[in-house]
């Protein structure tokens, strides 16, 4: 059977032939502009296509705004949450606590019945918050050789980071850390060396580190002493 042309079919059905625009040849693949496509759909009087939403909840940015979202969101948290979270809290999280948190952290740090990890983290929190009056308490923890070494090492780091004065003759905390250079536990001595290293410009700190280097036998502590006393690059 002979095929009829489209215009002939339209004429046979009583329709009026409509001239179709010529389609220009395409030499290469064209990229479709979604915005242009959307405009064409609206011009045709059709509703715009709905965007697919594959998310079942708020996006990563909005999830951080949910109340009680937990660690890692940057939201304010309570002292018990910061003391028990798996990772170490950030300084921003510590400082976001209300002023009343200092008394709670101080109580936990001094509580002999509390776990060592919680007490050590409370000490770190007091240092991060630069809590008023916490320096002598942390120094007392470092000086008490009956306490767990982990807690005492944390106390040494906290004193070195915050409470050891950098100027000549400053603070009893520095003298407590200097005395810890004679501790029987090598790792505690190393913690004391690293706490004093940023303050090596003080004459008494440098003299104490040099004296300890002459008699130190532990390789790890000797390395820390050598690094602390090494000339600093300008």
Backbone as JSON, one array per atom type, in Angstrom:
{
  "sequence": "XXXXXXXXXXXXXXXXXXXXXXXXXXXXXXXXXXXXXXXXXXXXXXXXXXXXXXXXXXXXXXXXXXXXXXXXXXXXXXXXXXXXXXXXXXXXXXXXXXXXXXXXXXXXXXXXXXXXXXXXXXXXXXXXXXXXXXXXXXXXXXXXXXXXXXXXXXXXXXXXXXXXXXXXXXXXXXXXXXXXXXXXXXXXXXXXXXXXXXXXXXXXXXXXXXXXXXXXXXXXXXXXXXXXXXXXXX",
  "N": [[0.84, -1.19, 0.0], [0.47, 2.19, -0.83], [2.18, 4.73, 0.86], [0.86, 7.67, 2.36], [1.61, 11.11, 2.35], [2.17, 13.23, 5.28], [0.81, 15.76, 5.08], [-1.09, 15.2, 3.17], [-2.66, 13.35, 4.5], [-3.75, 14.97, 6.54], [-5.26, 16.71, 4.95], [-7.08, 14.92, 3.9], [-8.54, 14.29, 6.12], [-9.92, 16.54, 6.58], [-8.54, 18.54, 7.85], [-6.62, 21.54, 8.36], [-3.62, 22.15, 6.82], [-0.65, 22.71, 8.64], [2.11, 24.73, 8.67], [5.3, 23.56, 9.41], [8.13, 24.5, 11.3], [11.46, 24.55, 10.02], [13.9, 22.23, 11.1], [16.98, 22.9, 12.35], [20.13, 21.53, 11.37], [22.03, 19.5, 13.62], [25.23, 19.51, 14.74], [26.67, 18.62, 16.91], [26.39, 17.26, 20.22], [24.02, 18.85, 22.27], [23.79, 20.92, 25.16], [21.26, 20.96, 27.49], [19.6, 23.69, 28.8], [18.3, 23.95, 31.93], [16.84, 26.1, 32.97], [15.95, 27.46, 30.75], [14.37, 25.5, 29.64], [12.41, 25.3, 31.59], [11.16, 27.77, 31.27], [10.07, 27.43, 28.71], [8.2, 25.47, 29.23], [6.42, 26.81, 30.89], [5.55, 28.79, 29.14], [4.04, 27.27, 27.48], [1.83, 26.88, 28.93], [1.78, 24.87, 30.8], [2.14, 23.27, 34.01], [5.13, 23.83, 35.94], [7.75, 21.36, 36.11], [8.0, 19.29, 39.0], [10.57, 19.41, 41.38], [12.65, 16.72, 42.23], [12.83, 15.35, 45.4], [14.91, 13.72, 47.29], [15.61, 13.55, 49.9], [14.97, 12.46, 53.19], [14.79, 13.89, 55.43], [15.84, 16.9, 57.16], [18.46, 18.79, 55.55], [22.14, 18.6, 55.77], [22.97, 21.11, 56.74], [20.67, 22.16, 58.02], [20.2, 20.2, 59.92], [21.92, 20.68, 61.97], [20.68, 22.59, 63.41], [18.7, 21.51, 64.86], [17.13, 20.99, 68.01], [18.87, 19.51, 70.72], [20.61, 17.99, 69.19], [23.04, 16.84, 69.71], [26.56, 15.78, 70.26], [29.13, 17.32, 68.26], [27.64, 19.09, 66.79], [28.01, 21.71, 67.43], [26.28, 22.97, 69.1], [25.21, 24.39, 72.25], [25.99, 22.49, 75.14], [25.55, 20.37, 78.03], [27.38, 20.1, 81.18], [27.6, 17.32, 82.09], [27.23, 16.04, 79.58], [29.48, 16.89, 78.1], [31.48, 15.79, 79.62], [31.17, 13.11, 79.2], [31.13, 12.55, 76.48], [32.43, 10.81, 73.58], [34.63, 11.85, 72.04], [37.15, 14.39, 72.54], [36.01, 17.43, 73.91], [35.68, 20.56, 72.18], [37.38, 23.75, 72.52], [35.57, 25.79, 72.09], [33.16, 24.56, 72.73], [33.51, 24.1, 75.47], [33.66, 26.73, 76.39], [31.19, 27.65, 75.83], [29.56, 26.9, 77.85], [27.54, 27.85, 80.7], [28.35, 30.38, 83.26], [28.06, 29.12, 85.73], [29.05, 26.61, 85.36], [31.73, 26.36, 86.0], [32.0, 25.89, 88.77], [30.88, 23.35, 88.93], [32.62, 21.81, 87.33], [34.95, 22.12, 88.84], [34.22, 20.76, 91.14], [33.91, 18.13, 90.18], [36.54, 17.61, 89.34], [37.82, 17.46, 91.79], [36.69, 15.31, 93.02], [37.13, 12.34, 94.57], [35.75, 10.02, 94.17], [34.86, 10.06, 91.61], [35.32, 8.99, 88.18], [38.59, 8.55, 86.72], [38.91, 9.39, 83.96], [36.78, 11.26, 83.76], [37.47, 13.11, 85.73], [39.93, 14.04, 84.75], [39.07, 15.17, 82.34], [37.48, 17.18, 83.34], [39.41, 18.83, 84.48], [40.72, 19.66, 82.13], [38.61, 21.09, 81.05], [38.33, 23.2, 82.9], [40.73, 24.53, 82.42], [40.44, 25.21, 79.7], [38.35, 27.0, 79.89], [39.55, 28.91, 81.34], [39.13, 29.23, 84.07], [38.48, 31.16, 86.93], [40.57, 31.05, 89.74], [41.12, 28.37, 89.43], [43.71, 27.58, 88.93], [45.43, 27.11, 91.32], [44.06, 24.86, 92.34], [44.38, 22.93, 90.29], [47.15, 22.78, 90.29], [47.55, 21.63, 92.79], [46.54, 19.09, 92.35], [48.44, 18.11, 90.54], [50.69, 18.08, 92.18], [50.16, 16.1, 94.0], [51.31, 13.08, 94.52], [50.06, 10.72, 95.01], [47.9, 10.44, 93.41], [46.29, 9.28, 90.38], [48.45, 8.77, 87.6], [47.59, 9.58, 85.03], [45.7, 11.59, 85.51], [47.36, 13.47, 86.76], [49.17, 14.11, 84.72], [47.47, 15.32, 82.9], [46.84, 17.53, 84.43], [49.34, 18.79, 84.49], [49.67, 19.51, 81.78], [47.5, 21.26, 81.53], [48.23, 23.33, 83.28], [50.53, 24.27, 82.02], [49.47, 25.19, 79.6], [47.76, 27.29, 80.3], [47.99, 28.42, 82.94], [50.6, 28.88, 83.78], [52.66, 31.53, 84.29], [54.18, 33.64, 81.87], [56.01, 35.62, 82.31], [58.98, 36.73, 84.15], [59.39, 35.31, 87.36], [56.72, 34.67, 87.76], [53.9, 33.23, 89.25], [52.81, 30.52, 91.36], [52.1, 28.17, 90.19], [53.93, 27.57, 88.15], [56.19, 26.82, 89.61], [55.33, 24.47, 90.8], [55.09, 22.83, 88.57], [57.76, 22.8, 87.78], [58.92, 21.44, 89.94], [57.87, 18.95, 89.41], [59.52, 17.91, 87.54], [61.2, 16.21, 88.83], [59.77, 13.97, 89.29], [58.88, 10.52, 89.94], [57.67, 9.09, 87.94], [58.16, 8.56, 84.57], [56.62, 9.38, 82.33], [55.08, 11.36, 83.46], [57.06, 13.2, 84.08], [57.81, 13.84, 81.48], [55.46, 15.1, 80.62], [55.55, 17.35, 82.27], [57.85, 18.6, 81.28], [57.02, 19.28, 78.67], [55.0, 21.0, 79.33], [56.4, 23.12, 80.4], [57.98, 23.92, 78.31], [56.98, 26.0, 76.48], [57.56, 28.2, 78.02], [60.23, 28.61, 78.23], [61.76, 30.83, 78.07], [61.84, 32.04, 80.52], [64.1, 32.5, 83.17], [64.29, 30.79, 85.42], [62.85, 28.56, 84.58], [64.32, 27.66, 82.32], [66.77, 27.04, 83.57], [65.96, 24.94, 85.23], [65.16, 23.0, 83.38], [67.59, 22.54, 82.02], [69.14, 21.52, 84.11], [67.76, 19.18, 84.64], [68.16, 17.78, 82.27], [70.83, 17.02, 82.43], [70.84, 14.86, 84.14], [68.85, 13.15, 83.39], [67.62, 9.96, 82.45], [65.76, 8.59, 81.0], [64.85, 7.94, 77.69], [62.71, 9.07, 76.25], [62.0, 11.3, 77.77], [64.38, 12.7, 77.71], [64.52, 13.4, 75.02], [62.33, 15.15, 74.86], [63.27, 17.17, 76.56], [65.53, 18.05, 75.15], [64.34, 19.09, 72.84], [62.85, 21.13, 73.99], [64.83, 22.87, 74.89], [66.15, 23.58, 72.64], [67.37, 26.02, 70.28], [65.08, 28.48, 69.19], [63.54, 29.03, 66.06], [63.7, 32.13, 64.35]],
  "CA": [[0.0, 0.0, 0.0], [1.27, 3.39, -0.96], [2.11, 5.61, 2.01], [0.47, 9.03, 2.08], [2.37, 12.13, 3.06], [1.4, 13.77, 6.4], [-0.09, 16.83, 4.68], [-2.21, 14.59, 2.46], [-3.54, 12.77, 5.5], [-4.49, 16.06, 7.18], [-6.26, 17.2, 4.01], [-8.13, 13.91, 3.77], [-9.35, 14.32, 7.33], [-10.58, 17.83, 6.68], [-7.76, 19.48, 8.64], [-5.86, 22.55, 7.63], [-2.18, 21.89, 7.0], [0.12, 23.71, 9.4], [3.52, 24.72, 8.26], [6.22, 23.25, 10.51], [9.45, 25.15, 11.1], [12.55, 23.64, 9.69], [14.8, 21.9, 12.21], [18.36, 23.06, 11.88], [20.98, 20.35, 11.64], [22.83, 19.53, 14.85], [26.54, 18.89, 14.49], [27.22, 18.03, 18.14], [25.44, 17.15, 21.32], [23.74, 20.14, 22.89], [23.49, 20.89, 26.59], [19.96, 21.57, 27.74], [19.56, 24.64, 29.91], [17.06, 23.68, 32.67], [16.06, 27.32, 33.15], [15.27, 27.74, 29.47], [13.34, 24.47, 29.5], [11.33, 25.65, 32.49], [10.43, 28.87, 30.66], [9.29, 26.91, 27.6], [7.04, 24.74, 29.76], [5.46, 27.79, 31.37], [4.96, 29.45, 27.97], [3.07, 26.37, 26.9], [0.67, 26.81, 29.8], [1.84, 23.66, 31.63], [2.8, 23.51, 35.31], [6.55, 23.46, 35.92], [8.01, 20.04, 36.71], [8.38, 19.31, 40.4], [11.92, 18.91, 41.64], [12.69, 15.52, 43.04], [13.43, 15.51, 46.74], [15.25, 12.38, 47.78], [15.94, 13.59, 51.32], [13.91, 12.07, 54.11], [14.84, 14.78, 56.58], [16.54, 18.15, 56.86], [19.81, 18.64, 55.03], [23.21, 18.68, 56.77], [23.01, 22.42, 57.39], [19.52, 22.32, 58.92], [20.25, 19.23, 61.01], [22.69, 21.24, 63.07], [19.86, 23.52, 64.15], [17.7, 20.79, 65.64], [17.47, 20.96, 69.44], [19.32, 18.23, 71.24], [21.23, 17.21, 68.12], [24.13, 16.05, 70.27], [27.94, 16.21, 70.01], [29.55, 17.56, 66.89], [26.8, 20.05, 66.1], [28.36, 23.05, 67.82], [25.26, 23.53, 69.96], [25.55, 24.34, 73.67], [25.75, 21.21, 75.79], [25.67, 20.43, 79.48], [28.63, 19.56, 81.71], [27.64, 15.85, 81.98], [27.41, 15.62, 78.19], [30.87, 17.12, 77.7], [32.35, 14.89, 80.37], [30.96, 11.73, 78.79], [31.18, 12.35, 75.04], [33.6, 9.99, 73.22], [35.75, 12.67, 71.61], [37.45, 15.51, 73.42], [35.27, 18.64, 73.55], [36.46, 21.68, 71.67], [37.42, 24.9, 73.41], [34.32, 26.53, 71.91], [32.11, 23.88, 73.49], [33.73, 24.38, 76.88], [33.41, 28.13, 76.69], [29.75, 27.91, 75.64], [28.84, 26.58, 79.09], [27.24, 29.03, 81.52], [29.34, 30.62, 84.31], [27.9, 28.17, 86.84], [29.73, 25.35, 85.04], [33.06, 26.31, 86.62], [31.88, 25.25, 90.08], [30.61, 21.93, 88.7], [33.86, 21.2, 86.87], [35.86, 22.09, 89.97], [33.77, 19.69, 92.04], [34.23, 16.84, 89.56], [38.0, 17.44, 89.36], [38.26, 17.16, 93.16], [35.92, 14.18, 93.55], [37.9, 11.09, 94.56], [34.88, 8.92, 93.75], [34.6, 10.17, 90.17], [36.27, 8.27, 87.35], [39.76, 9.32, 86.3], [38.68, 10.12, 82.71], [35.92, 12.41, 84.0], [38.23, 14.12, 86.48], [40.91, 14.63, 83.84], [38.39, 16.04, 81.39], [37.05, 18.38, 84.08], [40.6, 19.68, 84.56], [40.88, 20.27, 80.81], [37.55, 22.08, 80.89], [38.67, 24.38, 83.7], [41.8, 25.25, 81.72], [39.89, 25.8, 78.47], [37.5, 28.13, 80.27], [40.37, 29.85, 82.12], [38.29, 29.47, 85.24], [39.14, 31.91, 87.99], [40.88, 30.28, 90.94], [41.35, 26.95, 89.15], [45.14, 27.29, 88.87], [45.91, 26.44, 92.52], [43.46, 23.53, 92.46], [45.04, 22.03, 89.33], [48.52, 22.59, 90.77], [47.49, 20.69, 93.9], [46.38, 17.75, 91.76], [49.73, 17.72, 89.99], [51.66, 17.86, 93.25], [49.78, 14.93, 94.81], [51.85, 11.9, 93.86], [49.19, 9.56, 95.26], [46.84, 10.41, 92.41], [46.54, 8.56, 89.13], [49.36, 9.53, 86.71], [46.87, 10.21, 83.91], [45.13, 12.84, 86.0], [48.44, 14.41, 87.03], [49.7, 14.57, 83.43], [46.5, 16.29, 82.38], [47.02, 18.75, 85.22], [50.57, 19.45, 84.03], [49.39, 20.15, 80.48], [46.6, 22.39, 81.75], [49.0, 24.42, 83.88], [51.42, 24.84, 81.0], [48.7, 25.87, 78.56], [46.99, 28.46, 80.73], [48.21, 29.04, 84.24], [52.0, 29.21, 84.03], [52.93, 32.88, 83.79], [55.35, 33.68, 80.99], [56.97, 36.62, 82.77], [59.89, 36.3, 85.22], [58.88, 35.27, 88.72], [55.27, 34.66, 87.85], [52.96, 32.21, 89.65], [53.21, 29.3, 92.05], [51.85, 27.03, 89.32], [55.17, 27.23, 87.45], [57.1, 26.12, 90.52], [54.81, 23.11, 90.97], [55.47, 22.08, 87.37], [59.22, 22.62, 87.84], [59.18, 20.36, 90.89], [57.45, 17.68, 88.81], [60.63, 17.36, 86.75], [61.85, 15.2, 89.64], [58.79, 12.92, 89.58], [59.37, 9.17, 89.69], [57.04, 8.56, 86.73], [58.81, 9.18, 83.41], [55.65, 10.06, 81.48], [54.69, 12.6, 84.14], [58.17, 14.14, 83.86], [57.72, 14.32, 80.1], [54.36, 16.06, 80.58], [56.03, 18.58, 82.9], [58.78, 19.24, 80.34], [56.26, 19.88, 77.58], [54.24, 22.13, 79.89], [57.33, 24.23, 80.64], [58.7, 24.29, 77.08], [56.63, 27.32, 75.93], [57.99, 29.26, 78.93], [61.67, 28.43, 78.41], [62.37, 32.15, 78.17], [62.03, 32.37, 81.94], [65.41, 32.01, 83.62], [64.16, 29.64, 86.32], [62.39, 27.42, 83.8], [65.45, 27.15, 81.54], [67.74, 26.43, 84.47], [65.42, 23.66, 85.7], [65.21, 22.05, 82.27], [68.99, 22.19, 81.77], [69.59, 20.67, 85.21], [67.15, 17.86, 84.48], [68.76, 17.11, 81.12], [72.12, 16.46, 82.82], [70.7, 13.61, 84.89], [67.73, 12.35, 82.89], [68.03, 8.7, 81.84], [64.71, 8.09, 80.1], [65.06, 8.47, 76.33], [61.59, 9.9, 75.84], [62.07, 12.56, 78.49], [65.57, 13.41, 77.21], [64.15, 14.0, 73.73], [61.48, 16.31, 75.13], [64.14, 18.21, 77.12], [66.36, 18.58, 74.08], [63.5, 19.93, 71.98], [62.45, 22.34, 74.74], [65.98, 23.77, 75.05], [66.72, 23.9, 71.33], [67.11, 27.4, 69.84], [63.84, 28.65, 68.41], [63.72, 29.74, 64.8], [63.08, 33.48, 64.38]],
  "C": [[0.88, 1.24, 0.0], [1.06, 4.3, 0.23], [1.76, 7.03, 1.58], [1.31, 9.99, 2.9], [1.52, 12.7, 4.19], [0.43, 14.85, 6.0], [-1.3, 16.27, 3.96], [-3.18, 13.99, 3.43], [-4.36, 13.84, 6.18], [-5.58, 16.58, 6.26], [-7.42, 16.23, 3.88], [-9.05, 13.93, 4.96], [-10.04, 15.65, 7.51], [-9.79, 18.85, 7.46], [-7.02, 20.47, 7.77], [-4.38, 22.3, 7.86], [-1.5, 23.05, 7.72], [1.57, 23.6, 9.02], [4.4, 24.49, 9.47], [7.55, 23.92, 10.25], [10.51, 24.12, 10.82], [13.45, 23.44, 10.9], [16.23, 22.01, 11.73], [19.17, 21.82, 12.2], [21.81, 20.56, 12.89], [24.13, 18.78, 14.59], [27.08, 18.2, 15.72], [26.13, 17.98, 19.19], [25.25, 18.51, 21.96], [23.43, 19.94, 24.36], [22.19, 21.63, 26.83], [20.05, 22.46, 28.94], [18.25, 24.43, 30.67], [16.2, 24.92, 32.82], [15.3, 27.67, 31.88], [14.13, 26.76, 29.26], [12.14, 24.8, 30.36], [10.49, 26.78, 31.9], [9.56, 28.4, 29.51], [8.04, 26.19, 28.1], [5.98, 25.72, 30.23], [4.79, 28.51, 30.21], [3.88, 28.59, 27.35], [1.83, 26.22, 27.76], [0.64, 25.58, 30.68], [2.51, 23.98, 32.94], [4.24, 23.09, 35.25], [6.76, 22.11, 36.58], [8.45, 20.2, 38.16], [9.77, 18.73, 40.57], [11.84, 17.69, 42.54], [13.4, 15.79, 44.36], [13.67, 14.13, 47.32], [15.59, 12.37, 49.25], [14.72, 13.2, 52.15], [13.88, 12.97, 55.33], [15.55, 16.05, 56.19], [17.95, 17.88, 56.38], [20.84, 18.8, 56.11], [23.24, 20.02, 57.48], [21.89, 22.59, 58.39], [19.58, 21.36, 60.09], [20.98, 19.78, 62.21], [21.84, 22.17, 63.93], [18.8, 22.83, 65.0], [18.08, 20.79, 67.11], [17.87, 19.57, 69.87], [19.99, 17.36, 70.2], [22.45, 16.46, 68.59], [25.49, 16.56, 69.89], [28.21, 16.42, 68.53], [28.72, 18.6, 66.17], [27.18, 21.48, 66.41], [27.33, 23.7, 68.73], [25.72, 23.5, 71.41], [25.15, 23.01, 74.28], [25.94, 21.38, 77.29], [27.02, 19.86, 79.91], [28.65, 18.04, 81.64], [27.83, 15.35, 80.56], [28.86, 15.78, 77.75], [31.82, 16.17, 78.41], [32.26, 13.45, 79.87], [31.05, 11.49, 77.29], [32.47, 11.64, 74.63], [34.83, 10.82, 72.83], [35.94, 13.83, 72.57], [36.65, 16.74, 72.98], [36.21, 19.72, 73.01], [36.45, 22.82, 72.68], [36.12, 25.7, 73.31], [33.19, 25.88, 72.7], [32.26, 24.12, 74.98], [33.29, 25.79, 77.22], [31.94, 28.51, 76.5], [28.94, 27.58, 76.89], [28.57, 27.86, 79.89], [28.28, 29.2, 82.62], [29.25, 29.64, 85.47], [28.63, 26.85, 86.59], [31.09, 25.24, 85.72], [33.01, 25.59, 87.97], [31.65, 23.75, 89.93], [31.88, 21.21, 88.26], [34.87, 21.09, 88.0], [35.51, 20.97, 90.94], [34.12, 18.33, 91.48], [35.74, 16.59, 89.61], [38.5, 17.03, 90.73], [37.61, 15.91, 93.73], [36.71, 12.88, 93.43], [37.07, 9.9, 94.08], [34.54, 8.97, 92.27], [35.66, 9.39, 89.39], [37.43, 9.17, 86.92], [39.52, 10.04, 84.97], [37.81, 11.36, 82.9], [36.66, 13.51, 84.75], [39.25, 14.82, 85.58], [40.24, 15.57, 82.84], [37.89, 17.31, 82.07], [38.22, 19.36, 84.23], [40.83, 20.39, 83.23], [39.83, 21.34, 80.58], [37.83, 23.35, 81.68], [39.75, 25.21, 83.01], [41.27, 25.93, 80.47], [39.04, 27.02, 78.77], [38.27, 29.21, 81.02], [39.63, 30.26, 83.39], [39.08, 30.17, 86.34], [39.34, 31.03, 89.22], [41.17, 28.82, 90.69], [42.82, 26.6, 89.13], [45.66, 26.59, 90.12], [45.32, 25.04, 92.7], [44.14, 22.53, 91.53], [46.47, 21.76, 89.76], [48.56, 21.6, 91.93], [47.31, 19.25, 93.41], [47.71, 17.25, 91.21], [50.72, 17.36, 91.08], [51.37, 16.61, 94.07], [50.21, 13.65, 94.09], [51.04, 10.64, 94.14], [48.13, 9.41, 94.18], [47.28, 9.64, 91.17], [47.43, 9.39, 88.2], [48.65, 10.22, 85.55], [46.28, 11.55, 84.32], [46.22, 13.88, 86.23], [49.06, 14.93, 85.73], [48.76, 15.57, 82.79], [46.63, 17.61, 83.12], [48.26, 19.51, 84.78], [50.34, 20.17, 82.72], [48.5, 21.38, 80.65], [47.34, 23.58, 82.33], [49.9, 25.08, 82.84], [50.67, 25.63, 79.95], [48.14, 27.21, 79.02], [47.59, 29.17, 81.92], [49.67, 29.36, 84.57], [52.28, 30.58, 83.44], [54.2, 32.88, 82.96], [56.39, 34.69, 81.44], [57.84, 36.11, 83.89], [59.19, 36.35, 86.58], [57.4, 35.09, 88.86], [54.68, 33.4, 88.41], [53.52, 30.99, 90.35], [53.01, 28.08, 91.16], [53.12, 26.61, 88.59], [56.11, 26.45, 88.35], [56.63, 24.69, 90.79], [55.2, 22.26, 89.76], [56.97, 21.83, 87.36], [59.57, 21.49, 88.81], [58.83, 18.99, 90.33], [58.52, 17.11, 87.89], [61.38, 16.28, 87.51], [60.92, 14.03, 89.95], [59.35, 11.54, 89.23], [58.79, 8.56, 88.42], [57.58, 9.3, 85.5], [57.81, 9.95, 82.55], [55.14, 11.35, 82.13], [55.79, 13.64, 84.02], [58.11, 14.7, 82.45], [56.6, 15.36, 79.97], [54.78, 17.39, 81.2], [56.98, 19.34, 81.97], [58.01, 19.96, 79.23], [55.41, 21.06, 78.07], [55.13, 23.35, 80.08], [57.98, 24.74, 79.36], [58.29, 25.65, 76.53], [57.14, 28.48, 76.79], [59.5, 29.2, 79.18], [62.4, 29.77, 78.46], [62.55, 32.63, 79.6], [63.33, 31.75, 82.43], [65.28, 30.78, 84.52], [63.69, 28.4, 85.59], [63.54, 26.82, 83.0], [66.47, 26.46, 82.43], [67.26, 25.07, 84.95], [65.47, 22.61, 84.59], [66.65, 21.61, 81.98], [69.52, 21.26, 82.87], [69.01, 19.26, 85.07], [67.78, 17.09, 83.33], [70.07, 16.44, 81.5], [71.99, 15.11, 83.51], [69.56, 12.72, 84.4], [68.24, 11.11, 82.16], [66.98, 8.15, 80.87], [64.84, 8.76, 78.74], [63.95, 9.4, 75.9], [61.64, 11.27, 76.5], [63.27, 13.38, 78.0], [65.26, 14.08, 75.87], [63.29, 15.24, 73.93], [62.3, 17.47, 75.7], [64.98, 18.87, 76.03], [65.57, 19.5, 73.16], [63.12, 21.22, 72.69], [63.59, 23.35, 74.8], [66.6, 24.18, 73.72], [66.41, 25.34, 70.96], [65.89, 27.48, 68.95], [64.15, 29.46, 67.16], [63.04, 31.1, 64.87], [61.84, 33.55, 63.51]]
}
